[in-house]
């Protein structure tokens, strides 16, 4: 495990990206994006949850969530739906909608990335990249609960050579040119764009914000999270962790719980189960070896904890996960 808690979480929850659709159209148009539960079997069957996101590369448009207010977007904006909530991307939420895209009607065998290009030309042309990322929500995904249901970041006020601007330009080029290996490049780019969006959201949060991401910004809590993520198998105690970050036991426990929402050792247990789930899914290590890898000397104790937090014993979870992967 690395020393970067955010990277550790993104790796452990198996963030996998794929940019599927580029849109180049004139109004009126709309693109209904169904819920993650509906869309996942079509675009990414192995994902436990889908993240939907859209990058506006030219013109303006609106994002209309099923619940909530419409959001106006302009070139340089990125909107992310971390929980895959249903929404509509459109030229005008009040105008007649000419359907430009219906994900549920695209044939599964269609070669990705899928392009929608209007034959007409005009000054109000819209450029849009619609992407989808898969990630695991269980056993423990601390980032999921730390993100808002809708996240908007902008690149408009920055230089064109900013990270987000470069990622966007590369995504459009790869989706347009369809070169060999393009799907793999787009998958990595979509992951990078999501990470950059999370970084920008983190930097824009007010100082009084709480939650897992806010905890990363706090010196003591961020250091504690880094230690727990970097060495989950260590025999941690609140006292040992407090000494490592330079706080008293009570101060660390209070501060950690304030930001993260649960005490340090409870967090560590949940994180260990996430790491264990990855080990169970990835390899053929015995249950005893997995238990040892996340800090349990007793296989029985690990089995009890895993079942309590995940709902099934580790061996059963491994079989079910393997069957689900092979069924797709």
C-alpha positions in Angstrom: 0.0 0.0 0.0 1.2 3.5 -0.7 1.5 6.5 1.5 -1.3 8.4 -0.2 -4.7 7.7 1.4 -6.8 8.9 -1.5 -4.8 6.8 -4.0 -5.1 3.8 -1.7 -8.9 4.2 -1.6 -9.2 4.7 -5.4 -7.1 1.5 -5.8 -8.9 -0.5 -3.3 -12.4 0.4 -4.6 -11.3 -0.7 -8.1 -11.9 2.5 -9.9 -12.1 1.6 -13.6 -12.9 4.0 -16.3 -14.3 4.0 -19.9 -15.2 7.0 -21.9 -18.1 5.9 -24.2 -19.7 8.8 -25.9 -18.7 12.0 -27.6 -21.4 14.4 -28.7 -21.1 17.2 -31.3 -24.6 18.6 -32.0 -26.8 21.6 -32.4 -29.9 22.4 -30.4 -32.5 21.2 -29.7 -31.2 18.0 -28.2 -31.3 15.9 -25.1 -29.5 12.9 -23.6 -31.4 11.0 -20.9 -28.9 9.2 -18.7 -30.6 6.4 -16.6 -29.6 5.4 -13.1 -26.4 3.5 -12.4 -28.5 0.3 -11.7 -30.1 0.5 -15.1 -26.9 1.5 -17.0 -24.3 -0.7 -15.4 -25.4 -4.0 -17.1 -25.1 -2.2 -20.5 -21.8 -0.5 -20.2 -19.9 -2.1 -17.4 -21.5 -5.3 -16.0 -18.7 -6.1 -13.5 -19.0 -2.7 -11.7 -20.8 -2.5 -8.4 -21.6 1.1 -9.1 -21.3 3.5 -12.0 -20.2 7.1 -11.8 -21.5 9.3 -14.6 -19.7 12.4 -15.7 -19.8 14.9 -18.6 -17.2 17.4 -19.9 -18.3 20.3 -21.9 -15.8 21.0 -24.6 -17.7 23.6 -26.6 -20.9 25.7 -26.2 -23.3 25.5 -23.2 -25.8 23.0 -22.0 -27.9 22.0 -18.9 -27.8 19.0 -16.6 -31.2 18.2 -15.1 -31.1 15.7 -12.2 -34.2 13.7 -11.5 -34.3 15.3 -8.1 -32.9 18.8 -7.7 -32.3 22.0 -9.6 -31.0 22.2 -13.2 -27.4 23.1 -13.6 -26.1 25.3 -16.4 -22.7 24.3 -17.8 -20.3 26.0 -20.2 -17.2 25.0 -22.0 -14.5 23.9 -19.5 -17.1 22.6 -16.9 -17.2 19.0 -15.7 -20.2 17.6 -13.8 -19.9 14.4 -11.9 -22.7 12.2 -10.5 -20.7 10.0 -8.0 -23.7 7.8 -7.2 -24.9 7.5 -10.8 -28.2 9.3 -10.2 -30.4 9.6 -13.3 -30.4 12.9 -15.1 -30.8 14.5 -18.5 -28.2 16.5 -20.4 -30.0 18.9 -22.7 -29.7 22.2 -24.6 -32.6 23.8 -22.7 -34.7 22.2 -19.9 -37.8 24.2 -21.0 -37.6 23.6 -24.7 -38.6 20.7 -26.9 -36.1 18.0 -26.8 -34.8 16.3 -29.9 -33.3 13.1 -28.7 -29.6 13.0 -29.4 -28.6 10.0 -27.3 -30.3 7.2 -25.5 -27.7 4.9 -23.8 -30.2 2.1 -23.5 -30.7 1.9 -27.3 -27.0 1.7 -28.2 -26.2 -1.9 -29.2 -23.8 -3.6 -26.7 -21.7 -4.7 -29.7 -21.3 -1.1 -30.8 -17.6 -0.2 -30.9 -16.6 2.3 -28.3 -16.2 5.2 -28.1 -19.6 5.9 -29.6 -19.9 9.2 -31.5 -22.9 11.4 -32.2 -22.3 14.1 -34.8 -24.8 16.5 -36.2 -24.6 17.1 -40.0 -25.7 20.7 -39.5 -23.4 23.5 -38.6 -23.9 26.6 -36.5 -22.4 29.0 -34.0 -24.2 27.4 -31.0 -22.7 24.0 -31.5 -22.2 21.9 -28.4 -19.2 19.6 -27.7 -19.7 17.0 -24.9 -17.8 14.0 -23.6 -20.0 11.6 -21.6 -18.0 9.1 -19.5 -18.7 6.4 -17.0 -16.5 4.9 -14.3 -17.1 1.8 -12.3 -16.1 1.3 -8.7 -16.8 -1.0 -5.8 -19.1 0.4 -3.1 -18.4 -2.4 -0.6 -17.3 -3.6 1.8 -16.0 -0.1 2.5 -15.8 2.9 0.3 -15.1 6.0 2.4 -14.9 8.3 -0.6 -18.4 7.5 -1.8 -20.1 9.1 1.3 -17.6 12.0 1.2 -18.7 13.3 -2.2 -21.8 15.3 -3.0 -24.4 13.7 -5.2 -23.6 16.3 -7.9 -20.1 17.7 -8.2 -19.2 20.5 -10.6 -15.7 21.8 -11.3 -14.6 24.3 -13.9 -11.5 24.8 -16.0 -12.6 28.1 -17.5 -10.4 30.4 -15.4 -7.2 28.4 -15.8 -4.6 28.1 -18.5 -5.3 25.7 -21.3 -2.3 23.6 -20.3 -3.9 22.7 -16.9 -4.2 19.1 -16.0 -8.0 19.0 -16.6 -7.7 20.9 -19.9 -5.0 18.5 -21.1 -7.0 15.4 -20.1 -10.1 16.8 -21.9 -8.1 17.5 -25.1 -6.6 14.1 -25.1 -10.0 12.4 -24.5 -11.6 14.3 -27.4 -8.7 13.4 -29.7 -8.7 9.7 -28.7 -12.5 9.4 -29.1 -12.3 11.1 -32.5 -9.4 9.3 -34.0 -10.1 5.8 -32.8 -6.5 4.7 -32.9 -5.3 1.2 -31.8 -5.4 1.0 -28.0 -7.7 4.0 -27.8 -10.2 2.3 -25.4 -7.4 1.7 -23.0 -6.2 5.2 -23.2 -9.7 6.6 -22.7 -10.2 4.4 -19.7 -7.1 5.7 -18.0 -8.0 9.3 -19.0 -11.4 9.0 -17.5 -9.9 7.8 -14.2 -7.4 10.7 -14.2 -10.2 13.2 -14.9 -12.2 11.9 -12.0 -9.2 12.1 -9.7 -8.6 15.7 -10.8 -12.2 16.6 -10.2 -12.0 15.1 -6.7 -8.8 17.1 -6.0 -10.5 20.3 -7.1 -13.5 19.6 -5.0 -11.2 18.9 -2.0 -9.4 22.2 -2.5 -12.7 24.1 -2.8 -14.3 22.8 0.4 -14.8 25.3 3.2 -12.6 25.0 6.3 -15.5 24.0 8.5 -16.4 21.0 6.3 -16.3 17.6 7.8 -16.1 14.1 6.3 -13.4 11.8 5.0 -12.0 14.2 2.4 -11.9 17.0 4.9 -10.0 14.7 7.2 -7.3 14.3 4.6 -6.7 18.1 4.8 -6.3 18.1 8.6 -2.7 17.6 9.6 -3.3 15.1 12.4 -6.2 13.2 10.9 -4.6 13.1 7.5 -1.4 11.7 8.9 -3.4 9.1 10.9 -5.3 8.0 7.7 -2.1 7.8 5.8 -0.6 5.5 8.5 -3.6 3.3 8.7 -3.8 2.9 5.0 -0.1 2.4 4.5 0.2 -0.2 7.2 -3.2 -1.8 7.8 -1.7 -5.0 9.2 0.2 -3.3 12.0 -1.0 -3.8 15.6 -2.4 -0.3 15.9 -4.0 1.1 19.0 -5.3 4.6 19.5 -2.4 5.3 21.8 0.2 4.1 19.2 -1.5 6.1 16.5 -1.8 9.2 18.7 2.0 9.1 19.4 2.7 8.8 15.7 0.8 11.9 14.9 1.8 14.0 17.9 -1.5 14.2 19.8 -2.9 12.8 23.0 -5.1 9.7 22.8 -8.3 11.6 23.6 -7.5 14.5 21.2 -6.9 12.2 18.3 -10.0 10.1 19.0 -12.1 13.2 19.2 -10.6 14.9 16.1 -10.6 11.7 14.0 -14.3 11.0 14.8 -15.2 14.6 14.2 -13.9 14.5 10.6 -14.2 10.9 9.6 -17.5 10.0 11.4 -16.2 7.0 13.3 -13.3 6.3 15.8 -9.9 5.3 14.5 -10.0 1.6 15.4 -13.5 1.2 13.9 -12.3 2.8 10.7 -9.2 0.6 10.7 -11.4 -2.5 10.9 -13.6 -1.4 8.0 -10.5 -0.6 5.9 -9.0 -3.9 6.7 -12.1 -5.6 5.4 -11.9 -3.6 2.1 -8.2 -4.6 1.7 -9.1 -8.2 2.5 -11.9 -8.2 -0.1 -9.4 -7.1 -2.7 -7.0 -9.9 -1.8 -9.9 -12.4 -1.9 -11.0 -11.2 -5.3 -7.6 -11.0 -6.9 -5.7 -14.1 -5.9 -5.7 -17.6 -4.7 -4.3 -16.9 -1.2 -5.8 -19.0 1.6 -8.2 -17.3 4.0 -5.5 -17.7 6.7 -3.0 -15.8 4.4 -5.5 -13.0 3.8 -6.3 -12.8 7.5 -2.6 -12.4 8.2 -2.2 -9.8 5.5 -4.7 -7.5 7.2 -3.4 -7.9 10.7 -5.3 -11.0 12.1 -3.3 -13.7 13.8 -6.5 -15.8 14.1 -8.3 -16.9 11.0 -11.5 -17.5 13.1 -11.4 -13.9 14.4 -11.0 -12.6 10.8 -13.9 -14.8 9.6 -16.2 -13.4 12.3 -15.2 -9.8 11.6 -15.6 -10.1 7.8 -19.0 -11.8 8.2 -20.2 -9.1 10.6 -19.2 -6.2 8.4 -19.7 -7.7 4.9 -22.6 -10.0 5.6 -21.1 -13.3 4.4 -18.0 -15.3 5.4 -14.9 -14.6 3.3 -14.9 -17.9 1.5 -18.5 -17.4 0.5 -17.8 -13.9 -0.6 -14.9 -15.1 -2.8 -17.1 -17.7 -4.5 -19.9 -15.2 -5.1 -17.5 -12.6 -6.4 -15.8 -15.1 -8.7 -19.1 -16.3 -10.1 -20.3 -12.8 -10.8 -17.1 -11.9 -12.6 -17.2 -15.1 -14.8 -20.9 -14.6 -15.6 -20.2 -11.3 -17.5 
